[in-house]
Structure formats: structure tokens, C-alpha cells
Amino acid sequence: MNEDYIDELRNDHLGLVGGSAAMVALRDLIRRVAPSERPVLILGAQGVGKWAVAEAIHRVRHLDGASGSRLARISCSEIGAEGIEQVLFGVGEGQQGLLGEPGTVVLDDIDSLPMALQGRLSQALQSGMFQGRGGGKVHPLVARVMAITARSLARCVREQTFRADLLYELGALTVPVPSLDERRDDIPALVNHFLRLGTKNVRFSGEALDLMAGRPWPGSVQELRNLVERVVAFAREPLISREALYGLLSPANPQETVAMSMRSIIARLLELPVENKLAAVEAALLESAMRVSSGNKSAAARLLGVHRKAVERKLEKHRVRSTAAAEEAAAAGELASGTVPASLAGNAPAPGNDTDGAGGALRPANWHRITS
């Protein structure tokens, strides 16, 4: 573990990575809700970092002078109803539970909280008072309550698995956490963050980062972190290439595999030093397909996934364009030397050109002879 980097993170009271517009807005929202005493509902898909947001809100509030530095996390999906009740409300006269102590109580997976406890929690939030398990003394509600969920609580209310009154109490201050797909610009920073948490001296190439930025992340930040850790564990070179990722990325379906490959290819094509990139790419595909199929148009069409007629039309279009470009270049050279262009004088084709055998039209010397 990189201890220096851990200390650096501790000095940042938000501790959130990324400078995208979505993260700038999230930081601003955290600073706005932190000073309040009202409950906070943190929403977001699985793996987006909802717990990190809860920690950030707690730290900002504590640094602003709020009493109680304790941050307690209770998983409503893992602890039974009796255990949750005892921890939150205490037992009888002797204990007042976490709700009666300074600090922050975070209820993770609040949608899993049993209905009976939902009613008690809603009443405590409304009145600011609560009783321990089994009755007894009434205690003031002191703790700041935050709740985390990946589900739509409004839908849970419609399904009658969540109380509407508790949703109203918790939803007074809502903090939605953006998914990784909504903050792709942060992927390089997140990758570097996960690398710095470790001790192995490796880095990702620009092409590898482009590949990761171009694929979907259903598991959000958690999925990205797991990928980085797997790559680092198996890395044999200090520089992680794009090719090294192919065996570790797990596309959800064939379409995603194609999309990942296409995004990587397109990123390179857009850097080509040509004016008309669309025409250049189309011409290159045609040329490669014709070469692989030994000039057979039908075979080339099958490779490209189009009809043979489409191949013929594209070939003719690019033949005409290539011929025109060659004639323009030849004419420019002849005019510069003071001679009359052969194409204007009606002479035979210039050296380096040939006829296509079907009417004598000019074509560049490097144009492939085509058979049907």
C-alpha cells in the first residue's frame, strides 16, 4: 500500500477522485447538504461509490464543527431485524442506541429495512425522539442519519415494501451519485488512483485507457477497480497495452465486443492525416477486401457484409475519384513545367496508368485488376 498517497487522500476531506462535470456538481451538492441536521438519502447504481459519498458528507460536517466524529455503517440487508433494532434504538433503560449518540449513522441498503423498523425510524425522524427496544425511557435523536440504496424507493412504495412516510423523511435531502458511464472523463484519473493505492510500478498506455473509456461499465467504479487490480496482478511489463486488456475485459454480449473493438479502431482512424477520413476508410476497406478475395467481387462482398452490387458501386466511385486525383496531379505537374497536360491534348494515357479493359478508361497503376 502506498502510504504517502493514503496520507494525501486523508488531507482531502472529500476524498473523491475525478474532475468531470458530474463530479464537480456532486462535490458542490455534498458541501451544501453536509451542514444540515436533516437526513440524507444517497442514491445510485451498484458500485458507483455511495459509501464514499457518505464518508465525504460526514467529514465535511465534522470539519465544519459538528459534534461526534463516529461514522457507523449498518447493513440492513445483512443484519436481522432484532440486531438492527438493538443497534439503532438500544435496549430498555440501559442503552440508547446509536441514534442517541453524536456522530453519523449510515443505513446501507435501506430498502431492506423490515417494515416494522421502518415505522419506528420514521417516527423517530419526525419527532426527534425514540424509545429503546422494550420501551422505557425516551431519548432525543442526536445522530445524523443517512441512508443508501441502489433501488427506486418510490417503486418500493408502490410495491408496498417501503413506507411512504419514511421516504418523505429520508428524501428531504437527496444526493444522486453518477455512474461511471456518466463520468467517462474520470476513467484515467480513477485508474491512476487505483494504481497509486498499490505498490507495483505499472501504468496503462493511452490506447488502453481509450479502450476502457469506450466500453460500458455496468458495475461502475467497483468494476473498474476490480479490472485494474486483475491487470496489475498479471502484469509482466511496466506498460499495460491495449492488447493486454482483451483477455480480461468481459463483454456482456457479442454486440458489446464489436462496439469495444470499433471504438478502439475509430479512435486511431480519427487521427489519420487525411482530409476526408470517411472516403479514406471506405477505400481502404474495399482495397483490403478485394486483395484478400483475390479480386473476386462476390467474395469481397461477403467479407464486407454487403451485396455484390454495393461493392461494384463503391469500386466505381473510388476508381473515378482516384482517376480524377491522378489527372489533377499530372496536370499540375505539366502546367508547372510549361507543357500541355496529356489529358487535355487527347494523348494516350500517361506512363504509370493503364486501361481497365472495358472501354479504355484511365485508372491509376496501383488499382487492382478486378475479376467477377
C-alpha positions as CSV (number, residue, x, y, z in Angstrom):
1,M,0.0,0.0,0.0
2,N,1.3,3.5,-0.9
3,E,1.3,5.1,2.5
4,D,2.2,8.6,1.2
5,Y,-0.7,8.5,-1.2
6,I,-3.1,7.4,1.6
7,D,-1.9,10.4,3.6
8,E,-2.6,12.6,0.6
9,L,-6.1,11.3,0.4
10,R,-6.7,11.8,4.1
11,N,-5.8,15.5,3.7
12,D,-8.6,15.9,1.1
13,H,-11.7,16.0,3.2
14,L,-13.9,15.0,0.3
15,G,-11.6,12.1,-0.9
16,L,-13.4,11.8,-4.2
17,V,-11.5,11.2,-7.5
18,G,-12.3,12.9,-10.8
19,G,-12.8,16.3,-12.3
20,S,-15.7,15.7,-14.7
21,A,-18.7,18.0,-14.8
22,A,-20.7,15.3,-13.0
23,M,-18.2,15.1,-10.1
24,V,-17.9,18.9,-9.8
25,A,-21.7,19.0,-9.4
26,L,-21.6,16.2,-6.9
27,R,-18.9,17.9,-4.8
28,D,-21.0,21.1,-4.7
29,L,-24.0,19.1,-3.6
30,I,-22.1,17.4,-0.8
31,R,-20.9,20.8,0.6
32,R,-24.5,22.0,0.5
33,V,-26.1,19.1,2.4
34,A,-23.3,18.4,4.8
35,P,-24.0,21.2,7.4
36,S,-27.7,20.3,7.7
37,E,-29.2,18.2,10.5
38,R,-31.7,16.6,8.2
39,P,-31.4,13.0,7.0
40,V,-29.7,12.4,3.6
41,L,-30.7,9.8,1.0
42,I,-27.8,8.7,-1.2
43,L,-29.0,7.1,-4.5
44,G,-27.0,5.3,-7.2
45,A,-26.5,2.1,-9.0
46,Q,-24.4,-0.7,-7.5
47,G,-20.7,0.1,-7.4
48,V,-20.9,3.9,-8.0
49,G,-19.3,4.8,-4.7
50,K,-22.3,5.7,-2.5
51,W,-20.4,4.8,0.7
52,A,-17.5,7.1,-0.3
53,V,-20.1,10.0,-0.7
54,A,-21.5,9.2,2.7
55,E,-18.0,9.4,4.2
56,A,-17.4,12.7,2.4
57,I,-20.6,14.2,3.8
58,H,-19.6,13.1,7.3
59,R,-16.1,14.5,7.0
60,V,-17.3,17.9,5.7
61,R,-19.9,18.2,8.5
62,H,-17.3,17.2,11.2
63,L,-14.8,19.7,9.9
64,D,-17.4,22.4,10.0
65,G,-17.7,21.9,13.7
66,A,-20.4,19.3,14.2
67,S,-20.1,17.2,17.3
68,G,-19.4,13.5,17.1
69,S,-16.7,12.0,14.8
70,R,-18.0,8.5,14.8
71,L,-19.3,7.2,11.5
72,A,-21.3,3.9,11.8
73,R,-22.4,1.8,8.9
74,I,-25.3,-0.6,9.3
75,S,-26.1,-3.1,6.5
76,C,-29.9,-3.6,6.6
77,S,-29.6,-6.5,4.2
78,E,-27.1,-8.4,6.3
79,I,-28.2,-7.8,9.9
80,G,-31.5,-9.2,11.2
81,A,-34.4,-7.1,12.4
82,E,-33.5,-7.7,16.1
83,G,-29.9,-6.8,15.6
84,I,-30.7,-3.6,13.7
85,E,-33.3,-2.5,16.4
86,Q,-30.8,-3.1,19.2
87,V,-28.0,-1.2,17.5
88,L,-30.2,1.8,16.5
89,F,-32.6,2.1,19.4
90,G,-30.8,0.3,22.3
91,V,-32.4,-2.0,24.8
92,G,-34.7,-0.8,27.6
93,E,-33.4,1.8,30.1
94,G,-29.7,0.9,30.0
95,Q,-28.9,1.7,26.3
96,Q,-30.0,4.4,24.0
97,G,-28.5,3.0,20.8
98,L,-26.6,4.8,18.0
99,L,-29.4,7.2,17.3
100,G,-29.0,8.8,20.7
101,E,-25.2,9.4,20.3
102,P,-23.3,12.1,18.5
103,G,-22.0,11.1,15.0
104,T,-23.4,9.8,11.8
105,V,-25.4,6.6,11.3
106,V,-25.5,5.3,7.7
107,L,-28.2,2.7,6.9
108,D,-26.9,0.8,3.9
109,D,-29.5,-1.0,1.7
110,I,-32.3,0.9,3.4
111,D,-34.8,-0.7,1.1
112,S,-34.1,-4.0,3.0
113,L,-35.1,-2.5,6.4
114,P,-38.0,-4.5,7.9
115,M,-41.4,-2.7,7.7
116,A,-41.8,-2.7,11.5
117,L,-38.5,-0.9,11.9
118,Q,-39.3,1.5,9.1
119,G,-42.3,2.7,11.1
120,R,-40.1,3.2,14.2
121,L,-37.4,5.0,12.3
122,S,-40.0,7.3,10.5
123,Q,-41.5,8.2,13.9
124,A,-38.1,9.0,15.4
125,L,-37.1,11.2,12.4
126,Q,-40.4,13.1,12.6
127,S,-40.5,13.7,16.4
128,G,-36.8,13.8,17.1
129,M,-37.4,11.3,20.0
130,F,-37.3,7.5,20.3
131,Q,-37.5,4.7,22.8
132,G,-35.3,1.7,23.3
133,R,-36.3,-1.8,22.5
134,G,-38.9,-2.9,25.0
135,G,-40.0,0.6,25.9
136,G,-38.7,2.6,28.8
137,K,-37.0,6.0,28.7
138,V,-37.5,8.3,25.8
139,H,-34.2,9.5,24.2
140,P,-33.6,12.5,21.9
141,L,-32.5,11.7,18.4
142,V,-28.9,13.1,18.3
143,A,-27.2,11.3,15.4
144,R,-27.2,12.4,11.8
145,V,-29.0,9.8,9.7
146,M,-28.0,8.9,6.2
147,A,-29.5,6.1,4.0
148,I,-28.1,4.4,1.0
149,T,-29.9,2.4,-1.7
150,A,-29.5,1.2,-5.3
151,R,-33.2,0.8,-5.7
152,S,-36.0,3.2,-6.5
153,L,-37.7,3.7,-3.2
154,A,-40.7,5.2,-5.0
155,R,-41.2,1.9,-6.7
156,C,-40.8,0.1,-3.4
157,V,-43.6,2.2,-2.0
158,R,-45.8,1.2,-4.9
159,E,-44.9,-2.4,-4.3
160,Q,-45.8,-1.9,-0.6
161,T,-42.4,-2.9,0.6
162,F,-41.4,0.5,1.8
163,R,-43.2,3.1,3.8
164,A,-44.2,6.4,2.1
165,D,-43.8,8.4,5.3
166,L,-40.2,7.1,5.8
167,L,-39.4,8.0,2.2
168,Y,-40.6,11.6,2.8
169,E,-38.4,11.9,5.8
170,L,-35.3,10.5,4.2
171,G,-35.8,12.2,0.9
172,A,-35.6,15.8,2.3
173,L,-32.0,15.9,1.1
174,T,-31.2,13.6,-1.8
175,V,-27.8,13.0,-3.3
176,P,-27.7,11.1,-6.6
177,V,-24.3,9.6,-7.4
178,P,-23.4,9.5,-11.1
179,S,-22.5,6.2,-12.7
180,L,-19.1,5.7,-14.4
181,D,-20.8,5.8,-17.8
182,E,-21.9,9.4,-16.8
183,R,-18.3,10.4,-16.0
184,R,-16.1,8.7,-18.5
185,D,-13.7,11.6,-18.5
186,D,-12.7,10.5,-15.0
187,I,-11.6,7.0,-16.0
188,P,-7.9,7.9,-16.5
189,A,-7.8,9.6,-13.1
190,L,-9.6,6.7,-11.4
191,V,-7.2,4.2,-13.0
192,N,-4.2,6.2,-11.7
193,H,-5.9,6.4,-8.3
194,F,-6.2,2.6,-8.1
195,L,-2.6,2.2,-9.3
196,R,-1.3,4.5,-6.6
197,L,-3.2,2.6,-3.9
198,G,-0.9,-0.4,-4.8
199,T,2.8,-0.9,-4.7
200,K,3.5,-2.3,-8.2
201,N,5.1,0.2,-10.6
202,V,3.0,-0.1,-13.7
203,R,1.0,2.2,-15.9
204,F,-1.6,2.0,-18.7
205,S,-0.9,3.1,-22.3
206,G,-3.0,5.8,-23.8
207,E,-4.6,3.2,-26.1
208,A,-5.5,1.0,-23.1
209,L,-7.1,3.9,-21.4
210,D,-9.1,4.8,-24.6
211,L,-10.3,1.2,-24.7
212,M,-11.5,1.4,-21.1
213,A,-13.1,4.8,-21.6
214,G,-15.0,3.5,-24.7
215,R,-16.7,0.4,-23.1
216,P,-19.8,0.3,-20.9
217,W,-19.3,-0.2,-17.2
218,P,-22.4,-1.9,-15.7
219,G,-20.5,-2.4,-12.4
220,S,-19.4,1.2,-12.4
221,V,-16.3,2.3,-10.4
222,Q,-16.3,-1.0,-8.5
223,E,-16.0,-3.0,-11.7
224,L,-13.2,-0.6,-13.0
225,R,-11.2,-1.1,-9.8
226,N,-11.5,-4.9,-10.0
227,L,-10.3,-4.8,-13.6
228,V,-7.3,-2.6,-12.7
229,E,-6.3,-4.9,-9.8
230,R,-6.6,-8.0,-12.0
231,V,-4.4,-6.4,-14.7
232,V,-1.8,-5.3,-12.2
233,A,-1.7,-8.8,-10.7
234,F,-0.9,-10.4,-14.0
235,A,1.2,-7.6,-15.5
236,R,4.6,-8.8,-16.8
237,E,5.6,-5.4,-18.3
238,P,5.6,-1.9,-16.7
239,L,3.4,-0.6,-19.5
240,I,-0.1,-2.2,-19.9
241,S,-1.0,-2.3,-23.6
242,R,-4.5,-2.3,-25.1
243,E,-3.9,-5.9,-26.2
244,A,-3.2,-7.0,-22.7
245,L,-6.8,-6.0,-21.7
246,Y,-8.6,-8.0,-24.3
247,G,-8.4,-11.3,-22.3
248,L,-9.5,-9.6,-19.1
249,L,-12.4,-7.4,-20.3
250,S,-15.7,-9.4,-20.1
251,P,-18.2,-8.1,-22.6
252,A,-21.8,-8.7,-21.7
253,N,-22.7,-9.7,-25.3
254,P,-21.3,-10.1,-28.8
255,Q,-22.6,-6.6,-29.7
256,E,-20.5,-5.1,-26.9
257,T,-17.4,-6.9,-28.1
258,V,-17.9,-5.4,-31.6
259,A,-18.5,-1.9,-30.0
260,M,-15.4,-2.2,-27.9
261,S,-13.2,-3.1,-31.0
262,M,-14.8,-0.4,-33.1
263,R,-14.3,2.3,-30.6
264,S,-10.6,1.5,-30.3
265,I,-10.2,1.4,-34.1
266,I,-12.2,4.6,-34.6
267,A,-10.0,6.5,-32.1
268,R,-7.0,5.7,-34.3
269,L,-8.8,6.5,-37.6
270,L,-9.7,9.9,-36.4
271,E,-6.1,10.7,-36.1
272,L,-5.3,10.0,-39.7
273,P,-3.6,12.9,-41.5
274,V,-6.1,13.0,-44.4
275,E,-8.9,15.5,-45.1
276,N,-11.7,13.1,-46.0
277,K,-11.4,10.3,-43.4
278,L,-14.7,8.6,-44.4
279,A,-13.6,8.2,-48.0
280,A,-10.1,7.0,-47.0
281,V,-11.5,4.4,-44.6
282,E,-14.0,3.1,-47.2
283,A,-11.3,2.9,-49.9
284,A,-9.0,1.0,-47.6
285,L,-11.7,-1.5,-46.7
286,L,-12.6,-2.1,-50.3
287,E,-8.9,-2.5,-51.3
288,S,-8.3,-5.0,-48.4
289,A,-11.4,-7.0,-49.1
290,M,-10.5,-7.2,-52.8
291,R,-7.0,-8.2,-52.1
292,V,-8.0,-10.9,-49.6
293,S,-10.6,-12.3,-52.0
294,S,-8.1,-12.2,-54.9
295,G,-10.2,-9.6,-56.8
296,N,-13.4,-11.6,-56.6
297,K,-16.3,-9.1,-56.0
298,S,-18.7,-11.7,-54.7
299,A,-16.2,-12.9,-52.1
300,A,-15.3,-9.3,-51.2
301,A,-19.0,-8.5,-50.7
302,R,-19.3,-11.5,-48.3
303,L,-16.3,-10.2,-46.3
304,L,-17.8,-6.7,-46.0
305,G,-21.3,-8.0,-45.3
306,V,-22.9,-6.2,-48.2
307,H,-24.4,-7.1,-51.6
308,R,-22.1,-7.6,-54.6
309,K,-23.8,-4.6,-56.3
310,A,-22.8,-2.4,-53.4
311,V,-19.2,-3.4,-53.9
312,E,-19.3,-2.6,-57.6
313,R,-20.8,0.8,-57.0
314,K,-18.2,1.6,-54.3
315,L,-15.3,0.4,-56.6
316,E,-16.6,2.6,-59.4
317,K,-16.9,5.6,-57.2
318,H,-13.4,5.3,-55.8
319,R,-12.0,4.4,-59.3
320,V,-13.4,7.7,-60.7
321,R,-12.2,9.7,-57.7
322,S,-8.7,8.1,-57.9
323,T,-8.5,8.7,-61.6
324,A,-9.5,12.4,-61.2
325,A,-6.9,12.9,-58.5
326,A,-4.2,11.3,-60.6
327,E,-5.2,13.5,-63.6
328,E,-5.2,16.6,-61.4
329,A,-1.8,15.8,-60.1
330,A,-0.4,15.1,-63.5
331,A,-1.9,18.3,-64.9
332,A,-0.5,20.4,-62.1
333,G,3.0,19.0,-62.8
334,E,2.8,19.6,-66.5
335,L,1.5,23.2,-66.1
336,A,4.3,23.9,-63.7
337,S,6.8,22.7,-66.3
338,G,5.2,24.7,-69.1
339,T,3.8,21.7,-71.1
340,V,0.2,20.9,-72.1
341,P,-1.4,18.2,-70.0
342,A,-1.8,14.9,-71.9
343,S,-5.4,14.6,-70.8
344,L,-6.2,18.0,-72.4
345,A,-4.2,17.2,-75.6
346,G,-6.1,13.9,-76.2
347,N,-3.0,11.8,-76.0
348,A,-2.6,8.3,-74.7
349,P,-2.6,7.5,-71.0
350,A,0.4,8.8,-69.2
351,P,3.1,6.3,-68.1
352,G,2.1,4.6,-64.8
353,N,-1.6,4.4,-65.8
354,D,-3.5,1.7,-67.6
355,T,-6.8,0.9,-69.1
356,D,-9.4,-1.2,-67.3
357,G,-10.0,-3.4,-70.4
358,A,-13.7,-2.5,-70.6
359,G,-13.7,0.7,-72.5
360,G,-10.2,2.2,-72.1
361,A,-11.0,4.5,-69.1
362,L,-7.9,5.7,-67.3
363,R,-7.1,4.2,-63.9
364,P,-4.1,4.5,-61.5
365,A,-1.4,2.0,-61.8
366,N,-1.9,0.7,-58.3
367,W,-5.6,0.0,-58.9
368,H,-6.3,-3.8,-58.6
369,R,-7.5,-5.6,-61.7
370,I,-10.9,-7.0,-60.9
371,T,-12.5,-10.3,-61.8
372,S,-16.1,-11.3,-61.2
